[in-house]
Amino acid sequence: MTSIDFLNKVHKSLDSQEYNLSYSPAKSKNFMLYCNGNFIGGLFDEELCFVYADSVSDLLGHPEPVYRGYSSTAQHRMLVIPEEHWERALKLLYAEKFDWSRLVYDITYTSIGAAVVEDFYDENVVFLRFCFEKELLKKDPLDRQGRILRMVYLNQDLTKAGKYLFPRLMQKFLVFTDRKGKTTLETMLNRWYIALEKEYRNHIEG
């Protein structure tokens, strides 16, 4: 049995805009656990358990997996997560299991309405070309005529550096285009990139 107090404690510790947690009832008053709609584990007898992931096992020092689930016949191989590792384990698990498919940029979503997409199109061409030239995107997002090939980009489309730099550069790009600044977009992209790349180097050198 898992108390509502324990569920609330887990939720308060881990739920965020990036990791949206939800729950469903399991046998013996326990709970199955989902993150952004993906099954990731459960709350069983006042313990947080995540489905087995190599990166989480490494973090915990390779403990013996346990078998937990919705019922005695629906069991999953899991790891019991000590409270001091909750947050780090969630990030590792999600990165290993689901991060490749995470949406990072949807041009149609950030440009509400057909007219806005059209107005915003040229700026997106500049932005995407810049990101590819800086090796943040794995594949050229433009065709030979300079037209955008895809309107949606996932985490798997980014290079290692792109996973850090692309989202940060994108946020600055979106704010800049909303502001209609006088400086050219190319100039601003270069300025932002230099600052962010320095941040990234400090991040990986740690």
HELIX and SHEET records of a PDB file:
HELIX    1   1 ILE A    4  LEU A   14  1                                  11    
HELIX    2   2 LYS A   27  LYS A   29  5                                   3    
HELIX    3   3 ASP A   54  LEU A   60  1                                   7    
HELIX    4   4 GLU A   83  HIS A   85  5                                   3    
HELIX    5   5 TRP A   86  LYS A   97  1                                  12    
HELIX    6   6 ASP A   99  SER A  101  5                                   3    
HELIX    7   7 ILE A  107  THR A  110  1                                   4    
HELIX    8   8 ALA A  114  GLU A  133  1                                  20    
HELIX    9   9 ASN A  155  ASP A  157  5                                   3    
HELIX   10  10 LYS A  160  ARG A  179  1                                  20    
HELIX   11  11 LEU A  185  GLU A  205  1                                  21    
SHEET    1   A 6 LEU A  21  ALA A  26  0                                        
SHEET    2   A 6 ASN A  30  CYS A  35 -1                                        
SHEET    3   A 6 ASN A  38  PHE A  44 -1                                        
SHEET    4   A 6 GLU A  47  VAL A  51 -1                                        
SHEET    5   A 6 ALA A  74  ILE A  81 -1                                        
SHEET    6   A 6 VAL A  66  SER A  71 -1                                        
SHEET    1   B 2 LEU A 103  ASP A 106  0                                        
SHEET    2   B 2 VAL A 152  LEU A 154 -1                                        
END                                                                             
